Amino acid sequence: MTSEEVSHGLKRGELIQAQLRINPKKYHEAFIPSPDNTRDIFLDGIVARNRALNGDIVVVQVLPREQWKVVRSDTDCEGASESDTQKEYMMQKAQKKTERPPKPDVSVDDRCSDQDELISKMQNIALTHTGEPLEDPSTPRSNGEILQKTAKVVYIVEKKHSRAVTGFLKFLPDKPFAMFSPVDHRVPRINVPLTDCPEDFTTRPGDYTSTLFICRITNWAADSNFAEGQLAKTLGQAGEIEPETEGILTEYDVDFSEFPEEVLDCLPKILPWTIPPEEMSKRRDLRKECIFTIDPATARDLDDALSCKQLPDGNFEVGVHIADVSYFVEEGNSLDAIASQRATSVYLVQKVIPMLPRLLCEELCSLNPIADRLTFSVIWKITPEGKILSEWFGRSVICSCVKLSYDHAQSMIEAPEKMFSAEELPPVDPKYPIDEIHQAVLNLHSIAKNLRAQRFSGGALRLDQLKLSFTLDKETMMPQGCYIYQYRDSNKLVEEFMLLANIATANHIYRSFPELALLRRHPPPKAKLVDELQELCDQLGIDIDLSSAGALHKSLNTILGDDEYSSARKEVLTHMCSRPMQMAQYFCTGVLKEKQFFKHYALNVPLYTHFTSPIRRYADIIVHRLLASSLNCGSKLGLTTEQVQKQASHCNDKKTVSKRVQELSSELFFGVFVKDCGPLDSEAMVMGVLDQSFDVLVLRYGVQKRIYCKSVAGLDSFHHRKVGKKSELTLVWTPEDPEAGLIEQVISIFTLVEVQLKADNTSTKYSAMLKRPDENGS
């Protein structure tokens, strides 16, 4: 289809535009969300994807009804259920040849990928017009089956996937090319010319069996099952942290190159840098105030500082002071261009890929202690109960008196009467008694508790997911140990005041620039998935209220008992509740005409934005520029509504990528930890049951793994049963004593099992092995 045909088809509601999602465990299955929020639309096989890759923005044509997929009403239509594809999956893992589908019968116009005008046209259509709702097939038929719409890709609007992938080379005798097998099976195998391979590859291919390469797709003909590509880089041995990390960054198109000269030329030349007197005169001087930072112990990019001063009337003057990055990043120069392109810093386990040069993010902008720094401040007069009496925004100068870690602040909160000595804390500016800082932390904690209580009683939701952290060897940066990160009162203190500042800023910039404000919205969860979750919870006997964010939060914190496994059950239920949730998104207010769509579902506030982390998020820099312009202490933002929306969309993409890369980095390090320190035994709780496998939450480490029944040693047989939404597996174990009877083990949501985490032979991947239950079947 041509771009004109696609544009007309979208306007008439005959075509649908959406982001493609390919099932990582069954690569022949792909999905796009249905515009009417019913079940996802299914794309069956590689042919239907028409050379689109995971994450691409595509336009699809729904196939005739007779080609829709018939599924049992008790089967998950979103790629999480299984059939007899387990053998195929194991073959993929072993990187053996798998049969490829026939040639595609539709072709994609290759000119589409860089047509900005078409992209923006289609984004506007996507925001304002969802097309005519097709007949809803998701009502079960009388025989218990439902139809799931199917579709094929007719156009790739935007190639979000980088087309770069890590994998291995295989020598093919008598061929002028080698076969490149991507580690990610959602990407096709790639023919690489032998001239592009290492010099001795044809004579000594065995030397490269475990060498990890990066390959970039250069062409993929419409009538071919294989792409063509070029080797971009040899990374090193598979299973080693640095080659694997570089592979992840390249595959997800994270720019980790050194900043070029033209960017560094935008930085201050004379060092050490001092604030010019004329700049000082334009700002509110807060250097005599007791201001401090609270951050992770290892943080070097300190975006935010806090202050809290008790007033004679019993109220408090509370300040949130944010690094004034927009002073150093001038709109439109080379530094601004690269920051807008990177859009976010990316936090790996062992290092940070910064959005800005280190001179800015670790020195000139970072609110380091006992150093004059430029800031943007929000200062409130606030009652002890957390009621805001007045609010001030402006550019300021601060001098932080101490860099506290979350641990230091937590110690202060837990010991309100203690007199802390200088040895127990980092270096403190001698002008401020430690007791004054301690009291400020206690006052902030007290106000934050009230603010938090009000937020949640007012209908906010927080879905806490377990986060794995690592202790690293200082020299090798290899994992020495791991632990589940504890989210404590000191974290909550900082979070409350950052939320308060973000909400205040959102309201301020929207009032000033109703057509240009960059805000952050969080759409409500998908209704169909919420209904299904409610049905499942009802069947499991879980009294949960999914009617609103606040009702869900209240349910999660009251229904799961108080025994030693109640927190594990809460984790599993939180995971179940997170599935229907949508991602929060940056957007420009001039693009969405209906104000009801601005709302942030989880925070339950009408307007929200990001203001508090400009060192590591480009969206915050735009917000700072809007704020400065509204206060007449900065120039007018030189962007149109459409340009702000385009940058907002780019920030959304980069934030999603950053989150995924962070997860992969954590998985990589945990895989190395299992390899070096395993096998590791732990209790686990079942969090999902499919027809031939089940997912568990490994309680000691907070990781999630899938266990395949066919790979469980000692199992005689298994069978699956599903009633309504409740899925159950019965595992039948061969007895260790030949004279004893078979042992049955029932697997359903919340079942406790014992697992062993064991490294796979060739890489940093690991498997969860189900351990035999005791003779009582528990």
Secondary structure in CASP SS format (residue, H / E / C, confidence):
PFRMAT SS
TARGET T0000
AUTHOR 0000-0000-0000
METHOD secondary structure of the structure
MODEL  1
M C 1.00
T C 1.00
S H 1.00
E H 1.00
E H 1.00
V H 1.00
S H 1.00
H H 1.00
G H 1.00
L H 1.00
K H 1.00
R C 1.00
G C 1.00
E C 1.00
L E 1.00
I E 1.00
Q E 1.00
A E 1.00
Q E 1.00
L C 1.00
R E 1.00
I E 1.00
N C 1.00
P C 1.00
K C 1.00
K C 1.00
Y C 1.00
H C 1.00
E E 1.00
A E 1.00
F E 1.00
I E 1.00
P C 1.00
S C 1.00
P C 1.00
D C 1.00
N C 1.00
T C 1.00
R C 1.00
D C 1.00
I E 1.00
F E 1.00
L E 1.00
D E 1.00
G H 1.00
I H 1.00
V H 1.00
A H 1.00
R H 1.00
N C 1.00
R C 1.00
A C 1.00
L C 1.00
N C 1.00
G C 1.00
D C 1.00
I E 1.00
V E 1.00
V E 1.00
V E 1.00
Q E 1.00
V E 1.00
L C 1.00
P C 1.00
R H 1.00
E H 1.00
Q H 1.00
W C 1.00
K E 1.00
V E 1.00
V E 1.00
R E 1.00
S C 1.00
D C 1.00
T C 1.00
D C 1.00
C C 1.00
E C 1.00
G C 1.00
A C 1.00
S C 1.00
E C 1.00
S C 1.00
D C 1.00
T C 1.00
Q H 1.00
K H 1.00
E H 1.00
Y H 1.00
M H 1.00
M H 1.00
Q H 1.00
K H 1.00
A C 1.00
Q C 1.00
K C 1.00
K C 1.00
T C 1.00
E C 1.00
R C 1.00
P C 1.00
P C 1.00
K C 1.00
P C 1.00
D C 1.00
V C 1.00
S C 1.00
V C 1.00
D C 1.00
D H 1.00
R H 1.00
C H 1.00
S H 1.00
D H 1.00
Q C 1.00
D H 1.00
E H 1.00
L H 1.00
I H 1.00
S H 1.00
K H 1.00
M H 1.00
Q H 1.00
N H 1.00
I H 1.00
A H 1.00
L H 1.00
T H 1.00
H C 1.00
T C 1.00
G C 1.00
E C 1.00
P C 1.00
L C 1.00
E C 1.00
D C 1.00
P C 1.00
S C 1.00
T C 1.00
P C 1.00
R C 1.00
S C 1.00
N C 1.00
G C 1.00
E E 1.00
I E 1.00
L E 1.00
Q E 1.00
K C 1.00
T E 1.00
A E 1.00
K E 1.00
V E 1.00
V E 1.00
Y E 1.00
I E 1.00
V E 1.00
E E 1.00
K C 1.00
K C 1.00
H C 1.00
S C 1.00
R C 1.00
A E 1.00
V E 1.00
T E 1.00
G E 1.00
F E 1.00
L E 1.00
K E 1.00
F C 1.00
L C 1.00
P C 1.00
D C 1.00
K C 1.00
P C 1.00
F E 1.00
A E 1.00
M E 1.00
F E 1.00
S E 1.00
P E 1.00
V C 1.00
D C 1.00
H C 1.00
R C 1.00
V C 1.00
P C 1.00
R C 1.00
I E 1.00
N E 1.00
V E 1.00
P E 1.00
L H 1.00
T H 1.00
D H 1.00
C C 1.00
P C 1.00
E C 1.00
D C 1.00
F C 1.00
T C 1.00
T C 1.00
R C 1.00
P H 1.00
G H 1.00
D H 1.00
Y H 1.00
T C 1.00
S C 1.00
T E 1.00
L E 1.00
F E 1.00
I E 1.00
C E 1.00
R E 1.00
I E 1.00
T E 1.00
N E 1.00
W C 1.00
A C 1.00
A C 1.00
D C 1.00
S C 1.00
N C 1.00
F C 1.00
A E 1.00
E E 1.00
G E 1.00
Q E 1.00
L E 1.00
A E 1.00
K E 1.00
T E 1.00
L E 1.00
G E 1.00
Q E 1.00
A C 1.00
G C 1.00
E C 1.00
I H 1.00
E H 1.00
P H 1.00
E H 1.00
T H 1.00
E H 1.00
G H 1.00
I H 1.00
L H 1.00
T H 1.00
E H 1.00
Y C 1.00
D C 1.00
V C 1.00
D C 1.00
F C 1.00
S C 1.00
E C 1.00
F C 1.00
P C 1.00
E H 1.00
E H 1.00
V H 1.00
L H 1.00
D C 1.00
C C 1.00
L C 1.00
P C 1.00
K C 1.00
I C 1.00
L C 1.00
P C 1.00
W C 1.00
T C 1.00
I C 1.00
P C 1.00
P H 1.00
E H 1.00
E H 1.00
M H 1.00
S H 1.00
K C 1.00
R C 1.00
R E 1.00
D E 1.00
L C 1.00
R C 1.00
K C 1.00
E C 1.00
C C 1.00
I E 1.00
F E 1.00
T E 1.00
I E 1.00
D E 1.00
P C 1.00
A C 1.00
T C 1.00
A C 1.00
R C 1.00
D C 1.00
L C 1.00
D C 1.00
D E 1.00
A E 1.00
L E 1.00
S E 1.00
C E 1.00
K E 1.00
Q E 1.00
L C 1.00
P C 1.00
D C 1.00
G C 1.00
N C 1.00
F E 1.00
E E 1.00
V E 1.00
G E 1.00
V E 1.00
H E 1.00
I E 1.00
A E 1.00
D C 1.00
V H 1.00
S H 1.00
Y H 1.00
F H 1.00
V C 1.00
E C 1.00
E C 1.00
G C 1.00
N C 1.00
S H 1.00
L H 1.00
D H 1.00
A H 1.00
I H 1.00
A H 1.00
S H 1.00
Q H 1.00
R H 1.00
A C 1.00
T E 1.00
S C 1.00
V E 1.00
Y E 1.00
L C 1.00
V C 1.00
Q C 1.00
K C 1.00
V E 1.00
I E 1.00
P C 1.00
M C 1.00
L C 1.00
P C 1.00
R H 1.00
L H 1.00
L H 1.00
C H 1.00
E H 1.00
E H 1.00
L H 1.00
C C 1.00
S C 1.00
L C 1.00
N C 1.00
P C 1.00
I C 1.00
A C 1.00
D E 1.00
R E 1.00
L E 1.00
T E 1.00
F E 1.00
S E 1.00
V E 1.00
I E 1.00
W E 1.00
K E 1.00
I E 1.00
T C 1.00
P C 1.00
E C 1.00
G C 1.00
K C 1.00
I E 1.00
L E 1.00
S E 1.00
E E 1.00
W E 1.00
F E 1.00
G E 1.00
R E 1.00
S E 1.00
V E 1.00
I E 1.00
C E 1.00
S C 1.00
C C 1.00
V C 1.00
K E 1.00
L E 1.00
S E 1.00
Y H 1.00
D H 1.00
H H 1.00
A H 1.00
Q H 1.00
S H 1.00
M H 1.00
I H 1.00
E H 1.00
A C 1.00
P C 1.00
E C 1.00
K C 1.00
M C 1.00
F C 1.00
S C 1.00
A H 1.00
E H 1.00
E H 1.00
L C 1.00
P C 1.00
P C 1.00
V C 1.00
D C 1.00
P C 1.00
K C 1.00
Y C 1.00
P C 1.00
I H 1.00
D H 1.00
E H 1.00
I H 1.00
H H 1.00
Q H 1.00
A H 1.00
V H 1.00
L H 1.00
N H 1.00
L H 1.00
H H 1.00
S H 1.00
I H 1.00
A H 1.00
K H 1.00
N H 1.00
L H 1.00
R H 1.00
A H 1.00
Q H 1.00
R H 1.00
F H 1.00
S H 1.00
G C 1.00
G C 1.00
A C 1.00
L C 1.00
R C 1.00
L C 1.00
D C 1.00
Q C 1.00
L C 1.00
K C 1.00
L E 1.00
S E 1.00
F E 1.00
T E 1.00
L E 1.00
D C 1.00
K C 1.00
E C 1.00
T C 1.00
M C 1.00
M C 1.00
P E 1.00
Q E 1.00
G E 1.00
C E 1.00
Y E 1.00
I E 1.00
Y C 1.00
Q C 1.00
Y C 1.00
R C 1.00
D H 1.00
S H 1.00
N H 1.00
K H 1.00
L H 1.00
V H 1.00
E H 1.00
E H 1.00
F H 1.00
M H 1.00
L H 1.00
L H 1.00
A H 1.00
N H 1.00
I H 1.00
A H 1.00
T H 1.00
A H 1.00
N H 1.00
H H 1.00
I H 1.00
Y H 1.00
R H 1.00
S H 1.00
F C 1.00
P C 1.00
E C 1.00
L C 1.00
A C 1.00
L E 1.00
L E 1.00
R E 1.00
R E 1.00
H E 1.00
P C 1.00
P C 1.00
P C 1.00
K C 1.00
A H 1.00
K H 1.00
L H 1.00
V H 1.00
D H 1.00
E H 1.00
L H 1.00
Q H 1.00
E H 1.00
L H 1.00
C H 1.00
D H 1.00
Q H 1.00
L H 1.00
G C 1.00
I C 1.00
D C 1.00
I C 1.00
D C 1.00
L C 1.00
S C 1.00
S C 1.00
A H 1.00
G H 1.00
A H 1.00
L H 1.00
H H 1.00
K H 1.00
S H 1.00
L H 1.00
N C 1.00
T C 1.00
I C 1.00
L C 1.00
G C 1.00
D C 1.00
D C 1.00
E C 1.00
Y C 1.00
S H 1.00
S H 1.00
A H 1.00
R H 1.00
K H 1.00
E H 1.00
V H 1.00
L H 1.00
T H 1.00
H H 1.00
M H 1.00
C H 1.00
S H 1.00
R C 1.00
P C 1.00
M C 1.00
Q C 1.00
M C 1.00
A C 1.00
Q E 1.00
Y E 1.00
F E 1.00
C E 1.00
T C 1.00
G C 1.00
V C 1.00
L C 1.00
K C 1.00
E C 1.00
K H 1.00
Q H 1.00
F H 1.00
F H 1.00
K C 1.00
H E 1.00
Y C 1.00
A C 1.00
L C 1.00
N C 1.00
V E 1.00
P C 1.00
L C 1.00
Y C 1.00
T C 1.00
H C 1.00
F C 1.00
T C 1.00
S C 1.00
P C 1.00
I C 1.00
R C 1.00
R E 1.00
Y H 1.00
A H 1.00
D H 1.00
I H 1.00
I H 1.00
V H 1.00
H H 1.00
R H 1.00
L H 1.00
L H 1.00
A H 1.00
S H 1.00
S H 1.00
L C 1.00
N C 1.00
C C 1.00
G C 1.00
S C 1.00
K C 1.00
L C 1.00
G C 1.00
L C 1.00
T C 1.00
T H 1.00
E H 1.00
Q H 1.00
V H 1.00
Q H 1.00
K H 1.00
Q H 1.00
A H 1.00
S H 1.00
H H 1.00
C H 1.00
N H 1.00
D H 1.00
K H 1.00
K H 1.00
T H 1.00
V H 1.00
S H 1.00
K H 1.00
R H 1.00
V H 1.00
Q H 1.00
E H 1.00
L H 1.00
S H 1.00
S H 1.00
E H 1.00
L H 1.00
F H 1.00
F H 1.00
G H 1.00
V H 1.00
F H 1.00
V H 1.00
K H 1.00
D H 1.00
C H 1.00
G C 1.00
P C 1.00
L E 1.00
D E 1.00
S E 1.00
E E 1.00
A E 1.00
M E 1.00
V E 1.00
M E 1.00
G E 1.00
V E 1.00
L C 1.00
D C 1.00
Q C 1.00
S E 1.00
F E 1.00
D E 1.00
V E 1.00
L E 1.00
V E 1.00
L C 1.00
R C 1.00
Y C 1.00
G C 1.00
V E 1.00
Q E 1.00
K E 1.00
R E 1.00
I E 1.00
Y E 1.00
C H 1.00
K H 1.00
S H 1.00
V C 1.00
A C 1.00
G C 1.00
L E 1.00
D E 1.00
S E 1.00
F E 1.00
H E 1.00
H E 1.00
R E 1.00
K E 1.00
V E 1.00
G C 1.00
K C 1.00
K E 1.00
S E 1.00
E E 1.00
L E 1.00
T E 1.00
L E 1.00
V E 1.00
W E 1.00
T C 1.00
P C 1.00
E C 1.00
D C 1.00
P C 1.00
E C 1.00
A C 1.00
G C 1.00
L C 1.00
I E 1.00
E E 1.00
Q E 1.00
V E 1.00
I E 1.00
S C 1.00
I C 1.00
F C 1.00
T C 1.00
L E 1.00
V E 1.00
E E 1.00
V E 1.00
Q E 1.00
L E 1.00
K E 1.00
A E 1.00
D C 1.00
N C 1.00
T C 1.00
S C 1.00
T C 1.00
K C 1.00
Y E 1.00
S E 1.00
A E 1.00
M E 1.00
L E 1.00
K C 1.00
R C 1.00
P C 1.00
D C 1.00
E C 1.00
N C 1.00
G C 1.00
S C 1.00
END
